[in-house]
């Protein structure tokens, strides 16, 4: 789903979203806890293999294209952690160091409850303690129920608190202290007549219904919760599109992932459960329709352009589905953080070496104009995909390779650049099949006044 409030963008930007799940004994696939009890053997082997391919490539894409700059990268950090992405340790460590600096700079005052919730989830996912981030107890940001007046604040408040069974701190001066039961009751009260939840109006929305169910799943032993979750599963089955995907402001990987993540903690396989297999395919298979080779996901229209929010939600959706398949804890049940994950049954194939060649279109460029470089990446037996990064005259420009492994990159030369010959450096960022590669020319482009 996209604007006005898209998936978890509301949690990153401002208030308005929701939560999770179903009734003990409602269906044979339903389990009694939010942790996945055992591997789901029924899932299609080819689909699972595709998910593992998407998992590896998207994780590498995020590592290659996003600097771990701190506050604001929470969903990408959570995705890397919950997917157990190989090689992500340094990225996550740097992210946390920068996050601590950001929290300290803000004196622990992050803003709305959703800000605290998002950071608590990320910090928990990477194995750190949200009660001591640079000396600040971020759980205190959820201690006042009056700061959680909007549905998404209550939903993600439950998800954050339950992610590692955190106690709600007592904060001096709070008149209306938060309790889990209060959050549950307020969330139940927001249910639409007939079942499901919405951002506004009386028509169930897959994002809001899915996220609400995600948050309510740990409380399904309560009869009122169980009944609401039963209705929620029925609603999701009824509003699923023929393609297998879900739509809120158009079919999207975001809406599809939110629905899937409402089912998996209940042991419902979104690839095989007949309620979620439509004429065009299953809910799980629909995720692959939004995938871009080399890692990442598009939004709204089929494209080779990756959408950041689609990519991060698709990525943690991959983690959630594969955790069901592997019999591991669901996405937001982070009591397993630190456990050694099982070895995946399909090892990632060895990457081949890539070669980068760069051609300068013009040997001279005036300040204020653009230097143009033609870049070509080759590799034995495969066509390289993904991005290249060109560094010239103090600027970095990232561009995507076309189907032939080539691209044209334009770099604007600022007027602050000193005249003279300049070198150009081109780095290929790699993909699921081809290793990273770098080439650096001698001083080949002359910058003129």
C-alpha positions as a LaTeX table, in Angstrom:
\begin{tabular}{lrrr}
\hline
Residue & $x$ (\AA) & $y$ (\AA) & $z$ (\AA) \\
\hline
Unk1 & 0.00 & 0.00 & 0.00 \\
Unk2 & 1.10 & 3.58 & $-0.66$ \\
Unk3 & $-0.05$ & 7.04 & 0.53 \\
Unk4 & $-1.81$ & 8.48 & 2.39 \\
Unk5 & $-0.29$ & 6.03 & 4.86 \\
Unk6 & 1.73 & 3.17 & 3.46 \\
Unk7 & 2.53 & 0.05 & 5.42 \\
Unk8 & 5.02 & 0.83 & 8.12 \\
Unk9 & 5.77 & 4.25 & 6.68 \\
Unk10 & 3.26 & 5.55 & 9.20 \\
Unk11 & 5.45 & 4.18 & 11.95 \\
Unk12 & 8.48 & 5.92 & 10.47 \\
Unk13 & 6.72 & 9.18 & 9.73 \\
Unk14 & 3.62 & 9.74 & 11.84 \\
Unk15 & 0.58 & 8.10 & 13.44 \\
Unk16 & $-2.07$ & 5.85 & 11.83 \\
Unk17 & $-1.64$ & 1.95 & 11.54 \\
Unk18 & $-2.36$ & $-1.63$ & 13.08 \\
Unk19 & $-1.70$ & $-5.46$ & 14.06 \\
Unk20 & $-2.13$ & $-9.49$ & 14.14 \\
Unk21 & $-3.95$ & $-13.05$ & 14.35 \\
Unk22 & $-6.46$ & $-16.05$ & 15.09 \\
Unk23 & $-8.28$ & $-18.44$ & 17.44 \\
Unk24 & $-6.85$ & $-21.56$ & 19.09 \\
Unk25 & $-8.53$ & $-24.40$ & 17.31 \\
Unk26 & $-10.04$ & $-22.19$ & 14.59 \\
Unk27 & $-8.23$ & $-24.12$ & 11.88 \\
Unk28 & $-5.97$ & $-27.16$ & 11.85 \\
Unk29 & $-3.02$ & $-24.97$ & 10.84 \\
Unk30 & $-3.37$ & $-22.75$ & 13.93 \\
Unk31 & $-0.76$ & $-23.17$ & 16.65 \\
Unk32 & $-0.93$ & $-22.21$ & 20.30 \\
Unk33 & 1.96 & $-19.74$ & 20.41 \\
Unk34 & 3.41 & $-17.07$ & 18.19 \\
Unk35 & 6.61 & $-19.07$ & 17.72 \\
Unk36 & 6.51 & $-21.46$ & 14.78 \\
Unk37 & 6.33 & $-24.94$ & 16.26 \\
Unk38 & 7.86 & $-27.00$ & 13.46 \\
Unk39 & 9.05 & $-26.65$ & 9.86 \\
Unk40 & 6.21 & $-26.45$ & 7.35 \\
Unk41 & 6.92 & $-29.34$ & 4.99 \\
Unk42 & 3.97 & $-28.54$ & 2.75 \\
Unk43 & 5.47 & $-25.38$ & 1.25 \\
Unk44 & 6.52 & $-25.71$ & $-2.38$ \\
Unk45 & 10.27 & $-26.43$ & $-2.67$ \\
Unk46 & 10.71 & $-24.17$ & $-5.70$ \\
Unk47 & 8.97 & $-21.28$ & $-3.95$ \\
Unk48 & 11.09 & $-21.72$ & $-0.83$ \\
Unk49 & 14.23 & $-21.77$ & $-2.98$ \\
Unk50 & 13.09 & $-18.53$ & $-4.65$ \\
Unk51 & 12.56 & $-16.93$ & $-1.25$ \\
Unk52 & 16.08 & $-17.93$ & $-0.19$ \\
Unk53 & 17.45 & $-16.42$ & $-3.40$ \\
Unk54 & 15.53 & $-13.18$ & $-2.75$ \\
Unk55 & 16.72 & $-13.21$ & 0.86 \\
Unk56 & 20.40 & $-13.41$ & $-0.07$ \\
Unk57 & 20.26 & $-10.88$ & $-2.91$ \\
Unk58 & 18.14 & $-8.29$ & $-1.06$ \\
Unk59 & 20.32 & $-8.49$ & 2.03 \\
Unk60 & 23.40 & $-7.85$ & $-0.08$ \\
Unk61 & 21.65 & $-5.02$ & $-1.93$ \\
Unk62 & 20.87 & $-3.25$ & 1.36 \\
Unk63 & 24.44 & $-3.70$ & 2.62 \\
Unk64 & 25.82 & $-2.29$ & $-0.62$ \\
Unk65 & 23.47 & 0.65 & $-1.04$ \\
Unk66 & 22.59 & 2.01 & 2.41 \\
Unk67 & 25.02 & 3.54 & 4.84 \\
Unk68 & 24.33 & 2.51 & 8.46 \\
Unk69 & 23.89 & 6.12 & 9.47 \\
Unk70 & 21.76 & 5.55 & 12.58 \\
Unk71 & 18.26 & 6.80 & 13.43 \\
Unk72 & 15.89 & 6.24 & 10.51 \\
Unk73 & 17.36 & 2.93 & 9.29 \\
Unk74 & 15.43 & 0.80 & 11.79 \\
Unk75 & 13.44 & $-1.33$ & 9.34 \\
Unk76 & 16.51 & $-2.15$ & 7.29 \\
Unk77 & 18.41 & $-3.08$ & 10.46 \\
Unk78 & 15.52 & $-5.26$ & 11.59 \\
Unk79 & 15.37 & $-6.97$ & 8.20 \\
Unk80 & 19.09 & $-7.71$ & 8.15 \\
Unk81 & 18.94 & $-9.09$ & 11.68 \\
Unk82 & 15.80 & $-11.22$ & 11.31 \\
Unk83 & 17.06 & $-12.61$ & 7.99 \\
Unk84 & 20.41 & $-13.48$ & 9.62 \\
Unk85 & 22.08 & $-11.83$ & 6.63 \\
Unk86 & 25.68 & $-13.05$ & 6.16 \\
Unk87 & 28.22 & $-10.24$ & 6.51 \\
Unk88 & 25.77 & $-7.83$ & 8.18 \\
Unk89 & 27.54 & $-7.75$ & 11.53 \\
Unk90 & 29.72 & $-4.71$ & 10.76 \\
Unk91 & 26.79 & $-2.81$ & 9.22 \\
Unk92 & 24.58 & $-3.48$ & 12.25 \\
Unk93 & 27.35 & $-2.60$ & 14.69 \\
Unk94 & 27.97 & 0.73 & 12.95 \\
Unk95 & 24.24 & 1.40 & 12.77 \\
Unk96 & 23.91 & 0.89 & 16.52 \\
Unk97 & 26.90 & 3.12 & 17.30 \\
Unk98 & 25.38 & 5.90 & 15.21 \\
Unk99 & 21.94 & 5.29 & 16.71 \\
Unk100 & 23.37 & 5.72 & 20.22 \\
Unk101 & 24.89 & 9.03 & 19.16 \\
Unk102 & 21.52 & 10.15 & 17.76 \\
Unk103 & 19.63 & 9.13 & 20.91 \\
Unk104 & 22.14 & 10.92 & 23.13 \\
Unk105 & 21.97 & 14.03 & 20.95 \\
Unk106 & 18.19 & 14.04 & 21.42 \\
Unk107 & 18.59 & 13.41 & 25.15 \\
Unk108 & 16.41 & 10.32 & 24.74 \\
Unk109 & 13.45 & 12.38 & 23.48 \\
Unk110 & 12.73 & 10.70 & 20.16 \\
Unk111 & 9.28 & 12.18 & 19.59 \\
Unk112 & 5.98 & 10.34 & 19.20 \\
Unk113 & 5.44 & 6.86 & 20.63 \\
Unk114 & 5.90 & 5.38 & 17.17 \\
Unk115 & 9.50 & 6.61 & 17.13 \\
Unk116 & 10.26 & 4.75 & 20.34 \\
Unk117 & 8.44 & 1.63 & 19.11 \\
Unk118 & 10.35 & 1.48 & 15.85 \\
Unk119 & 13.72 & 1.87 & 17.57 \\
Unk120 & 12.87 & $-0.65$ & 20.32 \\
Unk121 & 12.04 & $-3.26$ & 17.67 \\
Unk122 & 15.29 & $-2.64$ & 15.78 \\
Unk123 & 17.45 & $-2.58$ & 18.90 \\
Unk124 & 15.88 & $-5.82$ & 20.12 \\
Unk125 & 16.34 & $-7.49$ & 16.72 \\
Unk126 & 20.08 & $-6.79$ & 16.71 \\
Unk127 & 20.54 & $-8.08$ & 20.25 \\
Unk128 & 20.94 & $-4.80$ & 22.13 \\
Unk129 & 19.07 & $-3.57$ & 25.21 \\
Unk130 & 16.45 & $-0.85$ & 24.64 \\
Unk131 & 16.45 & $-0.02$ & 28.35 \\
Unk132 & 20.00 & 1.33 & 28.00 \\
Unk133 & 20.70 & 3.06 & 24.70 \\
Unk134 & 23.37 & 5.59 & 25.49 \\
Unk135 & 22.09 & 5.66 & 29.07 \\
Unk136 & 18.46 & 6.20 & 28.05 \\
Unk137 & 15.65 & 3.74 & 28.75 \\
Unk138 & 13.60 & 3.86 & 25.55 \\
Unk139 & 10.89 & 1.70 & 27.11 \\
Unk140 & 9.90 & 4.76 & 29.14 \\
Unk141 & 8.63 & 6.25 & 25.88 \\
Unk142 & 5.78 & 3.70 & 26.03 \\
Unk143 & 4.90 & 4.13 & 29.71 \\
Unk144 & 2.16 & 6.74 & 29.25 \\
Unk145 & $-1.03$ & 5.43 & 27.63 \\
Unk146 & $-2.08$ & 8.98 & 26.83 \\
Unk147 & 0.78 & 9.18 & 24.29 \\
Unk148 & $-0.69$ & 6.20 & 22.41 \\
Unk149 & $-4.02$ & 7.56 & 21.27 \\
Unk150 & $-3.79$ & 6.42 & 17.65 \\
Unk151 & $-4.30$ & 2.82 & 16.47 \\
Unk152 & $-0.81$ & 2.34 & 15.05 \\
Unk153 & 0.75 & 3.60 & 18.29 \\
Unk154 & $-1.15$ & 0.98 & 20.27 \\
Unk155 & $-0.43$ & $-1.79$ & 17.77 \\
Unk156 & 3.29 & $-1.22$ & 17.60 \\
Unk157 & 3.38 & $-0.55$ & 21.31 \\
Unk158 & 2.23 & $-4.14$ & 21.81 \\
Unk159 & 4.67 & $-5.46$ & 19.21 \\
Unk160 & 7.58 & $-3.58$ & 20.78 \\
Unk161 & 6.78 & $-4.58$ & 24.36 \\
Unk162 & 6.13 & $-8.21$ & 23.45 \\
Unk163 & 9.15 & $-8.56$ & 21.16 \\
Unk164 & 11.20 & $-9.68$ & 24.16 \\
Unk165 & 8.59 & $-9.71$ & 26.95 \\
Unk166 & 9.65 & $-6.31$ & 28.29 \\
Unk167 & 8.25 & $-4.91$ & 31.51 \\
Unk168 & 6.60 & $-1.54$ & 31.18 \\
Unk169 & 8.57 & 0.88 & 33.35 \\
Unk170 & 6.89 & 3.04 & 35.97 \\
Unk171 & 7.59 & 6.69 & 35.19 \\
Unk172 & 7.05 & 9.37 & 37.79 \\
Unk173 & 4.31 & 11.85 & 36.92 \\
Unk174 & 2.45 & 9.57 & 34.46 \\
Unk175 & $-1.27$ & 9.78 & 35.29 \\
Unk176 & $-2.51$ & 7.04 & 32.93 \\
Unk177 & 0.15 & 4.31 & 32.88 \\
Unk178 & 0.25 & 1.89 & 29.96 \\
Unk179 & $-0.80$ & $-1.71$ & 30.46 \\
Unk180 & $-0.80$ & $-4.46$ & 27.87 \\
Unk181 & $-4.46$ & $-5.20$ & 28.54 \\
Unk182 & $-5.42$ & $-1.59$ & 27.95 \\
Unk183 & $-3.64$ & $-1.68$ & 24.59 \\
Unk184 & $-5.38$ & $-4.94$ & 23.68 \\
Unk185 & $-8.82$ & $-3.63$ & 24.69 \\
Unk186 & $-8.43$ & $-0.37$ & 22.78 \\
Unk187 & $-7.24$ & $-2.28$ & 19.71 \\
Unk188 & $-10.21$ & $-4.66$ & 19.86 \\
Unk189 & $-12.55$ & $-1.69$ & 20.15 \\
Unk190 & $-11.30$ & $-0.40$ & 16.80 \\
Unk191 & $-12.50$ & $-3.50$ & 14.92 \\
Unk192 & $-14.91$ & $-2.84$ & 12.06 \\
Unk193 & $-18.40$ & $-4.27$ & 12.29 \\
Unk194 & $-18.11$ & $-7.69$ & 10.61 \\
Unk195 & $-14.39$ & $-8.03$ & 11.16 \\
Unk196 & $-11.08$ & $-6.47$ & 10.18 \\
Unk197 & $-9.56$ & $-3.05$ & 10.73 \\
Unk198 & $-9.04$ & 0.06 & 8.62 \\
Unk199 & $-7.14$ & 3.34 & 8.63 \\
Unk200 & $-10.48$ & 5.10 & 8.21 \\
Unk201 & $-14.02$ & 4.25 & 7.16 \\
Unk202 & $-15.79$ & 0.90 & 7.41 \\
Unk203 & $-14.04$ & $-1.14$ & 4.70 \\
Unk204 & $-11.35$ & $-3.55$ & 5.97 \\
Unk205 & $-7.84$ & $-2.67$ & 4.87 \\
Unk206 & $-5.25$ & $-5.48$ & 4.47 \\
Unk207 & $-2.40$ & $-3.45$ & 5.95 \\
Unk208 & $-4.33$ & $-2.35$ & 9.02 \\
Unk209 & $-5.99$ & $-5.74$ & 9.45 \\
Unk210 & $-2.71$ & $-7.59$ & 9.03 \\
Unk211 & $-0.73$ & $-5.42$ & 11.42 \\
Unk212 & $-3.49$ & $-5.46$ & 14.03 \\
Unk213 & $-3.57$ & $-9.24$ & 13.89 \\
Unk214 & 0.21 & $-9.39$ & 14.25 \\
Unk215 & $-0.02$ & $-7.49$ & 17.53 \\
Unk216 & $-2.98$ & $-9.41$ & 18.92 \\
Unk217 & $-1.63$ & $-12.91$ & 18.21 \\
Unk218 & 0.10 & $-13.36$ & 21.60 \\
Unk219 & $-3.27$ & $-12.71$ & 23.31 \\
Unk220 & $-5.38$ & $-15.24$ & 21.40 \\
Unk221 & $-6.05$ & $-17.22$ & 24.57 \\
Unk222 & $-8.46$ & $-14.41$ & 25.45 \\
Unk223 & $-11.87$ & $-15.31$ & 23.97 \\
Unk224 & $-12.57$ & $-11.81$ & 22.65 \\
Unk225 & $-9.18$ & $-11.69$ & 20.93 \\
Unk226 & $-9.60$ & $-15.19$ & 19.50 \\
Unk227 & $-12.97$ & $-14.29$ & 18.00 \\
Unk228 & $-11.63$ & $-11.07$ & 16.47 \\
Unk229 & $-8.68$ & $-12.92$ & 15.00 \\
Unk230 & $-10.95$ & $-15.56$ & 13.52 \\
Unk231 & $-12.94$ & $-12.81$ & 11.83 \\
Unk232 & $-9.68$ & $-11.21$ & 10.69 \\
Unk233 & $-8.50$ & $-14.36$ & 8.93 \\
Unk234 & $-11.82$ & $-14.62$ & 7.13 \\
Unk235 & $-11.63$ & $-10.96$ & 6.10 \\
Unk236 & $-8.11$ & $-11.37$ & 4.71 \\
Unk237 & $-9.16$ & $-14.44$ & 2.73 \\
Unk238 & $-12.12$ & $-12.53$ & 1.30 \\
Unk239 & $-10.24$ & $-9.38$ & 0.26 \\
Unk240 & $-7.25$ & $-11.17$ & $-1.26$ \\
Unk241 & $-6.95$ & $-10.47$ & $-4.99$ \\
Unk242 & $-7.09$ & $-13.14$ & $-7.72$ \\
Unk243 & $-3.34$ & $-12.62$ & $-8.26$ \\
Unk244 & $-2.70$ & $-13.80$ & $-4.69$ \\
Unk245 & $-1.58$ & $-10.33$ & $-3.63$ \\
Unk246 & $-3.30$ & $-7.82$ & $-1.37$ \\
Unk247 & $-4.14$ & $-4.23$ & $-2.20$ \\
Unk248 & $-4.58$ & $-0.97$ & $-0.37$ \\
Unk249 & $-4.27$ & 1.91 & $-2.84$ \\
Unk250 & $-3.23$ & $-0.74$ & $-5.40$ \\
Unk251 & $-1.64$ & $-4.17$ & $-5.17$ \\
Unk252 & 1.75 & $-4.03$ & $-3.48$ \\
Unk253 & 4.35 & $-6.12$ & $-1.74$ \\
Unk254 & 3.75 & $-4.05$ & 1.41 \\
Unk255 & 0.07 & $-4.98$ & 1.71 \\
Unk256 & 0.84 & $-8.59$ & 0.81 \\
Unk257 & 3.58 & $-8.89$ & 3.44 \\
Unk258 & 1.40 & $-7.38$ & 6.18 \\
Unk259 & $-1.29$ & $-9.97$ & 5.46 \\
Unk260 & 1.22 & $-12.83$ & 5.37 \\
Unk261 & 2.81 & $-11.73$ & 8.65 \\
Unk262 & $-0.64$ & $-11.97$ & 10.26 \\
Unk263 & $-0.95$ & $-15.61$ & 9.23 \\
Unk264 & 2.49 & $-17.09$ & 9.88 \\
Unk265 & 2.52 & $-16.66$ & 13.70 \\
Unk266 & $-0.63$ & $-18.77$ & 13.67 \\
Unk267 & 1.01 & $-21.57$ & 11.73 \\
Unk268 & $-1.01$ & $-20.78$ & 8.61 \\
Unk269 & 1.12 & $-21.37$ & 5.51 \\
Unk270 & 0.40 & $-18.54$ & 3.05 \\
Unk271 & 1.75 & $-20.72$ & 0.24 \\
Unk272 & $-0.56$ & $-23.72$ & 0.67 \\
Unk273 & $-3.54$ & $-22.90$ & 2.88 \\
Unk274 & $-6.51$ & $-23.14$ & 0.47 \\
Unk275 & $-8.07$ & $-19.97$ & 1.90 \\
Unk276 & $-5.05$ & $-18.01$ & 0.62 \\
Unk277 & $-4.49$ & $-19.67$ & $-2.76$ \\
Unk278 & $-6.40$ & $-17.88$ & $-5.49$ \\
Unk279 & $-6.59$ & $-18.44$ & $-9.25$ \\
Unk280 & $-3.39$ & $-16.45$ & $-9.85$ \\
Unk281 & $-1.39$ & $-18.06$ & $-7.06$ \\
Unk282 & $-0.84$ & $-18.02$ & $-3.33$ \\
Unk283 & $-0.21$ & $-15.06$ & $-1.03$ \\
Unk284 & 3.41 & $-16.18$ & $-0.58$ \\
Unk285 & 3.99 & $-16.62$ & $-4.32$ \\
Unk286 & 2.59 & $-13.13$ & $-4.92$ \\
Unk287 & 5.58 & $-11.63$ & $-3.07$ \\
Unk288 & 7.85 & $-12.84$ & $-5.88$ \\
Unk289 & 5.84 & $-10.83$ & $-8.42$ \\
Unk290 & 7.19 & $-7.58$ & $-6.95$ \\
Unk291 & 10.83 & $-8.73$ & $-6.77$ \\
Unk292 & 13.64 & $-7.17$ & $-8.85$ \\
Unk293 & 16.51 & $-9.44$ & $-9.90$ \\
Unk294 & 19.60 & $-8.55$ & $-7.91$ \\
Unk295 & 17.62 & $-7.76$ & $-4.77$ \\
Unk296 & 14.85 & $-5.36$ & $-3.76$ \\
Unk297 & 11.22 & $-4.70$ & $-4.66$ \\
Unk298 & 9.23 & $-2.30$ & $-6.81$ \\
Unk299 & 6.06 & $-0.46$ & $-5.91$ \\
Unk300 & 2.86 & 0.33 & $-7.82$ \\
Unk301 & 3.98 & $-0.54$ & $-11.37$ \\
Unk302 & 6.41 & $-3.26$ & $-12.57$ \\
Unk303 & 9.78 & $-1.59$ & $-12.70$ \\
Unk304 & 13.53 & $-2.03$ & $-12.39$ \\
Unk305 & 13.56 & 0.91 & $-9.97$ \\
Unk306 & 13.64 & $-0.20$ & $-6.36$ \\
Unk307 & 11.42 & 1.48 & $-3.82$ \\
Unk308 & 13.08 & 1.80 & $-0.41$ \\
Unk309 & 9.94 & 1.13 & 1.64 \\
Unk310 & 8.87 & $-1.74$ & $-0.61$ \\
Unk311 & 12.34 & $-3.25$ & $-0.32$ \\
Unk312 & 12.52 & $-3.13$ & 3.46 \\
Unk313 & 9.00 & $-4.50$ & 3.93 \\
Unk314 & 9.48 & $-7.18$ & 1.29 \\
Unk315 & 12.76 & $-8.10$ & 2.97 \\
Unk316 & 11.35 & $-8.65$ & 6.44 \\
Unk317 & 8.38 & $-10.43$ & 4.83 \\
Unk318 & 10.90 & $-12.88$ & 3.40 \\
Unk319 & 12.28 & $-13.41$ & 6.89 \\
Unk320 & 8.84 & $-14.05$ & 8.31 \\
Unk321 & 7.86 & $-16.63$ & 5.69 \\
Unk322 & 11.17 & $-18.52$ & 5.83 \\
Unk323 & 10.98 & $-18.55$ & 9.62 \\
Unk324 & 7.66 & $-20.36$ & 9.27 \\
Unk325 & 9.20 & $-22.83$ & 6.83 \\
Unk326 & 12.20 & $-23.44$ & 9.10 \\
Unk327 & 10.14 & $-23.72$ & 12.29 \\
Unk328 & 11.66 & $-20.61$ & 13.86 \\
Unk329 & 10.10 & $-17.75$ & 15.83 \\
Unk330 & 7.88 & $-15.40$ & 13.88 \\
Unk331 & 9.09 & $-11.98$ & 12.80 \\
Unk332 & 8.30 & $-10.01$ & 15.97 \\
Unk333 & 8.91 & $-12.80$ & 18.50 \\
Unk334 & 12.53 & $-11.90$ & 19.17 \\
Unk335 & 13.06 & $-14.11$ & 22.21 \\
Unk336 & 15.27 & $-16.20$ & 19.91 \\
Unk337 & 17.78 & $-13.40$ & 19.22 \\
Unk338 & 21.28 & $-14.78$ & 19.69 \\
Unk339 & 20.35 & $-18.34$ & 18.79 \\
Unk340 & 22.36 & $-19.93$ & 16.00 \\
Unk341 & 20.02 & $-20.24$ & 13.00 \\
Unk342 & 19.70 & $-23.59$ & 11.22 \\
Unk343 & 21.76 & $-24.05$ & 8.09 \\
Unk344 & 19.70 & $-23.33$ & 5.02 \\
Unk345 & 19.09 & $-26.36$ & 2.83 \\
Unk346 & 20.06 & $-24.54$ & $-0.35$ \\
Unk347 & 23.56 & $-23.06$ & $-0.06$ \\
Unk348 & 24.28 & $-19.84$ & $-1.90$ \\
Unk349 & 26.29 & $-20.57$ & $-5.07$ \\
Unk350 & 29.82 & $-19.19$ & $-5.34$ \\
Unk351 & 30.03 & $-15.83$ & $-7.08$ \\
Unk352 & 32.12 & $-15.27$ & $-10.20$ \\
Unk353 & 34.58 & $-12.42$ & $-10.68$ \\
Unk354 & 33.44 & $-9.28$ & $-12.46$ \\
Unk355 & 35.41 & $-6.85$ & $-14.62$ \\
Unk356 & 34.65 & $-3.14$ & $-14.84$ \\
Unk357 & 35.52 & $-1.04$ & $-17.86$ \\
Unk358 & 34.94 & 2.70 & $-18.08$ \\
Unk359 & 35.00 & 4.86 & $-21.19$ \\
Unk360 & 35.25 & 8.64 & $-21.06$ \\
Unk361 & 32.93 & 10.32 & $-23.55$ \\
Unk362 & 34.79 & 13.66 & $-23.53$ \\
Unk363 & 38.34 & 14.32 & $-22.36$ \\
Unk364 & 37.45 & 17.80 & $-21.12$ \\
Unk365 & 34.61 & 19.23 & $-19.07$ \\
Unk366 & 33.88 & 22.74 & $-17.82$ \\
Unk367 & 33.02 & 23.43 & $-14.21$ \\
Unk368 & 29.25 & 23.55 & $-13.80$ \\
Unk369 & 28.83 & 20.97 & $-16.59$ \\
Unk370 & 28.57 & 17.18 & $-16.49$ \\
Unk371 & 31.27 & 14.63 & $-17.23$ \\
Unk372 & 29.87 & 11.55 & $-18.98$ \\
Unk373 & 31.20 & 8.02 & $-18.46$ \\
Unk374 & 30.17 & 4.79 & $-20.14$ \\
Unk375 & 30.51 & 1.83 & $-17.78$ \\
Unk376 & 30.44 & $-1.83$ & $-18.73$ \\
Unk377 & 30.61 & $-4.79$ & $-16.33$ \\
Unk378 & 31.30 & $-8.31$ & $-17.59$ \\
Unk379 & 31.60 & $-11.72$ & $-15.96$ \\
Unk380 & 32.14 & $-15.25$ & $-17.21$ \\
Unk381 & 28.90 & $-17.05$ & $-17.99$ \\
Unk382 & 26.46 & $-14.52$ & $-16.50$ \\
Unk383 & 25.12 & $-11.03$ & $-17.11$ \\
Unk384 & 25.96 & $-8.78$ & $-14.15$ \\
Unk385 & 23.04 & $-6.86$ & $-12.66$ \\
Unk386 & 22.76 & $-4.24$ & $-9.95$ \\
Unk387 & 24.51 & $-0.91$ & $-9.47$ \\
Unk388 & 27.81 & 0.82 & $-10.15$ \\
Unk389 & 29.12 & 3.79 & $-8.21$ \\
Unk390 & 31.20 & 6.42 & $-10.04$ \\
Unk391 & 33.50 & 8.71 & $-8.04$ \\
Unk392 & 34.80 & 11.78 & $-9.87$ \\
Unk393 & 35.79 & 15.29 & $-8.89$ \\
Unk394 & 34.70 & 14.78 & $-5.29$ \\
Unk395 & 31.22 & 13.48 & $-6.14$ \\
Unk396 & 29.65 & 10.01 & $-6.04$ \\
Unk397 & 26.89 & 8.94 & $-8.42$ \\
Unk398 & 25.19 & 5.54 & $-8.33$ \\
Unk399 & 23.57 & 4.11 & $-11.48$ \\
Unk400 & 21.87 & 0.85 & $-12.39$ \\
Unk401 & 23.17 & $-1.48$ & $-15.10$ \\
Unk402 & 20.90 & $-2.24$ & $-18.02$ \\
Unk403 & 20.16 & $-5.72$ & $-19.37$ \\
Unk404 & 23.56 & $-5.75$ & $-21.12$ \\
Unk405 & 25.50 & $-4.94$ & $-17.97$ \\
Unk406 & 26.17 & $-1.37$ & $-19.11$ \\
Unk407 & 25.13 & 2.14 & $-18.13$ \\
Unk408 & 25.87 & 5.79 & $-18.82$ \\
Unk409 & 26.71 & 7.93 & $-15.80$ \\
Unk410 & 26.72 & 11.72 & $-15.68$ \\
Unk411 & 28.60 & 13.49 & $-12.90$ \\
Unk412 & 28.16 & 17.22 & $-12.44$ \\
Unk413 & 31.42 & 19.08 & $-11.82$ \\
Unk414 & 30.84 & 21.80 & $-9.26$ \\
Unk415 & 32.41 & 25.22 & $-9.62$ \\
Unk416 & 34.40 & 24.56 & $-6.46$ \\
Unk417 & 36.51 & 21.89 & $-8.22$ \\
Unk418 & 40.01 & 23.02 & $-9.07$ \\
Unk419 & 40.95 & 22.91 & $-12.76$ \\
Unk420 & 43.26 & 20.13 & $-13.92$ \\
Unk421 & 43.21 & 16.46 & $-14.87$ \\
Unk422 & 41.10 & 14.20 & $-12.68$ \\
Unk423 & 40.88 & 10.44 & $-12.24$ \\
Unk424 & 37.64 & 8.49 & $-12.17$ \\
Unk425 & 36.95 & 5.48 & $-9.95$ \\
Unk426 & 34.14 & 3.04 & $-10.70$ \\
Unk427 & 32.96 & 0.39 & $-8.25$ \\
Unk428 & 30.58 & $-2.38$ & $-9.22$ \\
Unk429 & 28.52 & $-3.23$ & $-6.14$ \\
Unk430 & 27.95 & $-6.87$ & $-7.08$ \\
Unk431 & 24.83 & $-9.04$ & $-7.22$ \\
Unk432 & 23.77 & $-12.54$ & $-6.22$ \\
Unk433 & 26.03 & $-14.09$ & $-8.87$ \\
Unk434 & 28.88 & $-11.64$ & $-9.46$ \\
Unk435 & 31.45 & $-10.33$ & $-6.98$ \\
Unk436 & 32.13 & $-6.67$ & $-6.37$ \\
Unk437 & 34.77 & $-5.12$ & $-8.62$ \\
Unk438 & 36.61 & $-1.80$ & $-8.88$ \\
Unk439 & 38.50 & 0.02 & $-11.60$ \\
Unk440 & 40.38 & 3.28 & $-11.35$ \\
Unk441 & 41.73 & 5.23 & $-14.30$ \\
Unk442 & 44.61 & 7.60 & $-14.40$ \\
Unk443 & 43.91 & 11.31 & $-14.67$ \\
Unk444 & 41.91 & 11.21 & $-17.90$ \\
Unk445 & 39.40 & 14.07 & $-17.72$ \\
Unk446 & 40.55 & 17.65 & $-17.70$ \\
Unk447 & 38.41 & 20.08 & $-15.74$ \\
Unk448 & 38.40 & 23.57 & $-17.23$ \\
Unk449 & 37.22 & 26.87 & $-15.84$ \\
\hline
\end{tabular}
